[in-house]
Amino acid sequence: MRLIQASLIEEDVKPLTEWLESADYDYVLLPEEKEKYSHLLMLPVKNRETDDVLQKLRGLGVDTEGFLIISEVEAVVSQKIEVERDKEQDGEGEGEGKIARAELRESARALSRRSVNYILFTLLSAIVATAGLLMDSASVVVGSMVIAPLIGPAMASSVGSVIKDNELFWKGIQAQIVGIFTAIGGATIFAFLMRFITAPRLNLMLIGQIAERVHPGLLSLAVALAAGVAGALSLTSGASAALVGVMIAVALIPPAATVGLGIAYFEPIIALSSFILVVVNILSINLAALITLWFKGYRPEKYHQKDSARGNTLRRGFILALAIIALTGFLTTTTMYERRSGIQHQKILDTVEATGMDLLDHEVEYEMSWLFRRASTITLIVREYDKNQLEELRSLLAEKEIDLEINLLQQALQKINP
């Protein structure tokens, strides 16, 4: 529910009350002892009706000299409203739908502000994420996402497009650029300090949390698209964006921190690969949010701006989609090589099992390049094997198309007497 409060002049009272009575709305009209305004309207409405009511009020001229305030209602004690709410819950009526256009705009503006706190929270998030990556700690990396304020700018640019608010659109774009480069810069500086203080020599690819963000596959695209849709839905429903903001941060903060680590440790492949992931994710989030808001029915308030807004939305959506498709080639190549390596990996393990060897563990080493990582060597650790098993393994592997280098290590049994 939303509560609309409007200040009225004497001339607005009669046509407004006639319309409210004809539409069967419950309302309160309070007299005002002020020179300019004669009454104060208090009108509870459902979320889905807010836009229509605001348009009607503006059509009657209510907001030309007075003001309109929209606020969220925690609870309404009204028998009539309770009956209608019960019908909705039983499926007899329409759901709450979406928040009003004006409320959406104000929410997006509030979330897109490039304040000092926005910079500081982004910086702190990047530092915590970098520490979590170096510690190979998933819990610390998740903690960094909680404080990242990156949901607002992405949503603001999409809202600005569909309702034709160019100022809001460009504010969202600028805030996204500032946020991403703040995260990368903060991660780079922190990683430089850690490198010279605690870990001057470190193989970043041996750290699992870092390796999974270098040469990512197509699943990363699915995560970013889902995050964009979730962000737009949370904004339009009036729900808290805090939890959904974590989802947005999943797609942006850890990859940005990985870029910083790649720069600090002079690993251009890691830095470039992770930066491509950041760009793909931020474009995907914007595209998904843009499409979601458009299909939710948000348009400009003025009729003559609707065609222009449609053109802007289609053009920006096309540019985003084209850029994503161009960069997705990188993700597709990585996915293909990962799939090929995975198939060969499984073939080797199945072959070892067929020989009767007792496989204890195995390790895979990867060969890095600018566009992909490829499994190059697999080390098999078995309990023991004999000459016949070794010959059988070689014979079976020769029949299969496997280009991985294979090392076979035997781990001797050690018995410890109590």
C-alpha positions in Angstrom: 0.0 0.0 0.0 1.0 3.6 -0.6 -0.3 6.8 1.1 -0.7 9.8 -1.2 -0.7 13.2 0.5 -1.6 16.3 -1.5 -2.0 19.9 -0.6 -5.1 21.4 -2.3 -6.3 24.9 -3.2 -10.1 25.6 -2.8 -10.7 25.3 -6.6 -9.4 21.7 -6.7 -11.5 20.3 -3.8 -14.8 19.9 -5.6 -13.7 18.1 -8.8 -11.3 16.0 -6.8 -13.8 14.8 -4.3 -16.3 14.1 -7.1 -13.8 11.9 -8.8 -12.8 10.1 -5.6 -16.4 9.4 -4.7 -17.2 8.1 -8.2 -14.0 5.8 -8.1 -15.1 4.6 -4.6 -11.8 5.5 -2.9 -11.5 5.9 0.9 -9.9 9.2 1.7 -9.6 11.9 4.3 -9.8 15.6 3.6 -8.4 17.8 6.3 -8.9 21.6 6.4 -5.7 23.7 6.4 -5.4 27.0 8.1 -3.0 28.4 5.6 -3.2 31.3 3.2 -2.4 29.3 0.0 -3.8 25.8 0.7 -7.3 25.1 2.0 -7.2 21.3 2.4 -4.8 18.3 2.8 -5.8 15.1 1.1 -4.8 11.7 2.6 -5.5 8.8 0.2 -4.3 5.2 0.7 -4.0 3.3 -2.6 -2.7 0.0 -3.8 0.7 -0.1 -5.5 -0.6 -1.0 -8.9 -3.1 2.0 -8.7 -0.6 4.6 -7.7 0.4 5.7 -11.2 -3.2 6.0 -12.4 -4.2 8.1 -9.3 -1.2 10.4 -9.7 -2.0 11.0 -13.4 -5.6 11.8 -12.5 -4.5 14.2 -9.7 -2.2 15.9 -12.1 -4.9 16.1 -14.7 -7.1 17.9 -12.2 -4.2 20.3 -11.6 -3.5 19.2 -8.0 0.3 19.4 -8.3 0.5 22.7 -10.2 0.6 24.9 -7.0 0.7 22.3 -4.2 2.7 19.2 -3.6 2.3 15.5 -3.8 3.9 13.1 -1.3 4.0 9.3 -1.8 5.0 7.2 1.2 5.0 3.5 2.0 2.3 2.2 4.4 3.2 -0.4 6.9 -0.3 -1.3 7.8 -3.9 0.0 7.2 -6.7 -0.8 9.6 -9.7 -0.8 7.3 -12.4 -3.4 6.9 -12.9 -2.6 3.2 -9.2 -2.7 2.4 -8.8 -6.0 4.4 -11.6 -7.6 2.3 -9.9 -6.5 -0.9 -6.5 -7.8 0.3 -8.1 -11.2 1.2 -9.5 -11.4 -2.4 -6.0 -10.7 -3.8 -4.4 -13.4 -1.7 -7.1 -15.9 -2.7 -6.4 -15.1 -6.4 -9.6 -13.2 -7.0 -7.9 -9.9 -7.6 -4.8 -8.6 -9.2 -1.5 -8.5 -7.2 0.2 -5.4 -5.9 2.1 -5.1 -9.2 4.6 -2.3 -9.4 5.4 0.9 -7.7 4.6 4.3 -9.3 6.8 5.9 -11.9 7.6 8.8 -9.6 8.5 6.5 -6.8 10.7 4.5 -9.1 12.5 7.6 -10.3 13.2 8.8 -6.8 14.4 5.4 -5.7 16.8 5.2 -8.6 18.1 8.8 -8.0 18.7 8.0 -4.3 20.6 4.8 -5.2 22.7 6.5 -7.9 24.3 9.3 -5.9 28.1 9.4 -6.1 28.6 10.5 -2.5 31.7 10.1 -0.4 30.0 7.0 1.3 29.5 5.5 -2.2 33.2 5.8 -2.9 34.3 4.6 0.6 32.0 1.6 0.6 33.1 0.5 -2.9 36.8 1.0 -1.8 36.3 -1.1 1.4 34.4 -3.8 -0.6 37.3 -4.1 -3.1 39.9 -4.3 -0.3 37.9 -7.0 1.6 37.4 -8.9 -1.7 41.1 -8.7 -2.5 42.0 -10.0 1.0 39.5 -12.8 0.6 40.9 -13.8 -2.7 44.5 -13.9 -1.4 43.2 -15.9 1.6 41.3 -18.2 -0.7 38.3 -17.6 1.6 34.9 -17.8 0.1 33.3 -16.4 3.2 35.4 -13.2 3.2 34.7 -12.7 -0.5 31.0 -13.0 0.2 31.4 -10.5 3.0 32.9 -8.0 0.6 29.8 -8.2 -1.6 27.4 -7.3 1.3 28.9 -3.8 1.6 29.2 -3.0 -2.1 26.8 -0.3 -3.2 26.8 -1.1 -6.9 23.2 -2.0 -7.5 22.0 1.7 -7.6 24.0 3.0 -10.6 23.1 0.1 -12.9 19.4 0.4 -12.0 19.5 4.2 -12.4 20.8 4.2 -16.0 18.1 1.7 -17.0 15.3 3.6 -15.3 16.5 6.8 -17.0 16.3 5.1 -20.4 12.7 3.8 -20.1 11.2 6.9 -18.6 13.3 9.3 -20.7 15.2 11.0 -17.9 18.6 11.6 -19.6 20.0 13.2 -16.5 19.3 10.1 -14.4 20.7 7.9 -17.2 24.0 9.7 -17.4 24.3 9.9 -13.6 23.9 6.1 -13.5 26.5 5.6 -16.3 29.0 7.9 -14.5 28.5 6.3 -11.2 29.1 2.8 -12.6 32.3 3.9 -14.2 33.5 5.6 -11.0 32.5 2.6 -8.9 34.3 0.0 -11.1 37.5 2.0 -11.4 37.4 2.8 -7.7 37.2 -1.0 -7.0 40.0 -1.8 -9.4 42.2 1.0 -8.1 41.6 0.1 -4.5 42.3 -3.5 -5.1 45.5 -2.7 -7.0 46.9 -0.5 -4.3 46.0 -3.0 -1.6 47.5 -5.9 -3.6 50.7 -3.9 -4.1 51.0 -3.3 -0.4 50.4 -7.0 0.4 52.9 -8.0 -2.3 55.8 -6.0 -0.9 54.9 -6.7 2.8 53.8 -10.3 3.0 53.9 -12.1 -0.4 56.5 -10.8 -2.9 56.3 -14.0 -4.9 52.9 -15.7 -5.4 51.4 -17.9 -8.1 47.9 -16.4 -8.3 46.6 -19.3 -10.4 47.2 -21.7 -7.5 44.6 -19.8 -5.5 41.2 -21.3 -6.3 39.2 -18.1 -5.7 41.3 -16.3 -8.2 41.7 -19.1 -10.8 37.9 -19.4 -11.2 37.6 -15.8 -12.2 40.3 -16.0 -14.9 39.1 -17.2 -18.3 35.5 -17.6 -17.1 32.9 -19.5 -19.1 29.3 -18.7 -20.3 27.9 -19.5 -16.8 29.2 -16.1 -15.7 27.0 -14.4 -18.3 23.9 -16.2 -16.8 24.8 -15.0 -13.4 25.1 -11.3 -14.6 21.8 -11.5 -16.5 20.0 -13.0 -13.5 21.4 -10.3 -11.3 20.2 -7.5 -13.6 16.7 -9.0 -13.7 16.6 -9.4 -9.9 17.8 -5.9 -9.4 15.1 -4.4 -11.6 12.4 -6.6 -10.0 13.4 -5.6 -6.5 13.4 -1.9 -7.4 9.9 -2.0 -9.1 8.3 -4.0 -6.3 9.4 -1.5 -3.7 11.3 -4.3 -1.8 14.6 -3.8 -0.1 17.5 -3.8 -2.6 20.1 -4.8 0.0 20.0 -8.6 -0.6 19.7 -8.2 -4.4 22.7 -5.8 -4.2 24.8 -8.7 -3.0 23.9 -10.5 -6.3 25.0 -7.5 -8.3 28.2 -7.4 -6.4 28.9 -11.1 -7.0 29.2 -10.3 -10.7 31.4 -7.2 -10.2 33.5 -6.9 -7.1 35.5 -10.2 -7.1 36.4 -9.9 -10.8 37.4 -6.2 -10.2 39.6 -7.3 -7.3 41.1 -10.0 -9.5 42.0 -7.3 -12.1 43.8 -5.4 -9.3 45.7 -8.5 -8.3 46.8 -9.1 -11.9 48.1 -5.5 -12.2 49.9 -5.6 -8.8 51.6 -8.9 -9.6 52.3 -8.0 -13.2 50.1 -10.8 -14.6 48.6 -9.2 -17.8 46.7 -12.4 -18.7 44.9 -12.4 -15.3 44.3 -8.7 -15.4 42.9 -8.6 -18.9 40.8 -11.8 -18.6 39.2 -10.5 -15.4 38.6 -7.1 -16.8 36.7 -8.6 -19.8 34.6 -10.4 -17.3 33.9 -7.2 -15.4 32.8 -5.5 -18.7 30.7 -8.4 -19.8 29.0 -8.5 -16.4 28.2 -4.8 -16.2 26.8 -4.7 -19.7 24.7 -7.8 -19.0 23.3 -6.4 -15.8 22.3 -3.1 -17.6 20.7 -5.0 -20.5 18.7 -7.3 -18.3 17.5 -4.4 -16.1 16.6 -2.4 -19.2 14.5 -5.2 -20.7 12.8 -6.0 -17.3 11.8 -2.4 -16.7 10.4 -2.0 -20.2 8.3 -5.2 -20.0 7.1 -4.1 -16.6 5.4 -1.2 -18.5 7.4 1.8 -17.3 7.1 4.7 -19.8 7.5 8.5 -19.6 4.8 10.5 -18.0 4.2 12.7 -21.0 2.6 11.0 -24.0 4.7 12.8 -26.6 7.9 11.4 -25.0 6.9 7.8 -25.3 8.1 7.3 -28.9 11.4 9.0 -28.1 11.8 6.8 -25.0 11.1 3.7 -27.0 13.7 4.7 -29.6 16.3 5.4 -26.9 15.6 2.1 -25.1 15.8 0.0 -28.3 19.0 1.8 -29.4 20.7 1.4 -26.1 19.5 -2.2 -25.7 20.9 -3.0 -29.2 24.3 -1.4 -28.4 24.5 -3.4 -25.1 23.5 -6.6 -26.8 26.0 -6.1 -29.6 28.8 -5.4 -27.2 27.9 -8.5 -25.1 27.8 -10.7 -28.2 31.2 -9.4 -29.3 32.8 -10.1 -25.8 30.9 -13.4 -25.3 33.2 -14.9 -28.0 35.8 -14.8 -25.3 33.6 -16.6 -22.8 32.5 -19.1 -25.5 36.1 -20.0 -26.4 36.9 -20.5 -22.7 33.9 -22.7 -22.3 34.8 -24.8 -25.3 38.4 -25.4 -24.1 37.1 -26.1 -20.5 34.6 -28.7 -22.0 37.3 -30.3 -24.1 39.7 -30.5 -21.1 36.9 -31.9 -18.9 36.1 -34.6 -21.4 39.8 -35.7 -21.7 40.2 -35.5 -18.0 37.2 -37.8 -17.4 38.5 -40.2 -20.1 41.8 -40.5 -18.3 40.2 -41.2 -15.0 37.8 -43.8 -16.5 40.8 -45.5 -18.2 42.8 -45.7 -14.9 39.7 -47.2 -13.3 39.4 -49.8 -16.1 43.0 -51.0 -15.4 42.2 -51.8 -11.8 44.6 -49.2 -10.4 43.6 -47.8 -7.0 43.5 -44.0 -7.8 44.1 -41.9 -4.6 44.2 -38.4 -6.1 44.9 -36.4 -9.2 46.2 -32.9 -10.0 45.7 -30.9 -13.2 48.0 -28.2 -14.4 46.9 -25.5 -16.8 48.6 -23.7 -19.7 47.6 -20.0 -19.8 47.1 -17.9 -22.9 45.4 -14.6 -23.6 42.1 -16.1 -24.6 41.8 -19.3 -22.7 43.4 -21.7 -20.2 44.0 -25.3 -21.3 44.7 -28.4 -19.2 48.2 -29.4 -20.2 49.3 -32.0 -17.6 47.5 -34.4 -15.3 49.3 -36.1 -12.5 47.7 -39.4 -11.2 48.5 -40.6 -7.8 47.8 -44.3 -7.3 48.3 -46.6 -4.4 50.3 -49.1 -6.4 50.5 -50.7 -9.8 52.4 -53.4 -11.6 54.0 -53.6 -15.1 50.9 -55.3 -16.7 48.6 -52.5 -15.5 51.0 -49.9 -16.8 51.2 -51.5 -20.2 47.4 -51.8 -20.3 47.0 -48.1 -19.4 49.4 -47.0 -22.1 47.5 -49.2 -24.7 44.1 -47.9 -23.7 45.2 -44.2 -23.7 46.8 -44.7 -27.2 43.4 -45.6 -28.6 41.9 -42.3 -27.4 42.5 -38.8 -28.7 44.2 -37.3 -25.6 46.8 -34.6 -25.9 47.4 -34.1 -22.1 50.7 -35.0 -20.6 50.2 -37.8 -18.0 52.3 -38.4 -15.0 51.8 -41.5 -12.9 53.0 -41.5 -9.3 52.9 -44.4 -6.8 52.2 -43.7 -3.2 53.6 -46.5 -1.0 51.5 -47.8 1.9 52.7 -46.9 5.3 51.5 -48.8 8.3 51.7 -47.2 11.8 51.6 -49.7 14.6 49.7 -48.5 17.7 
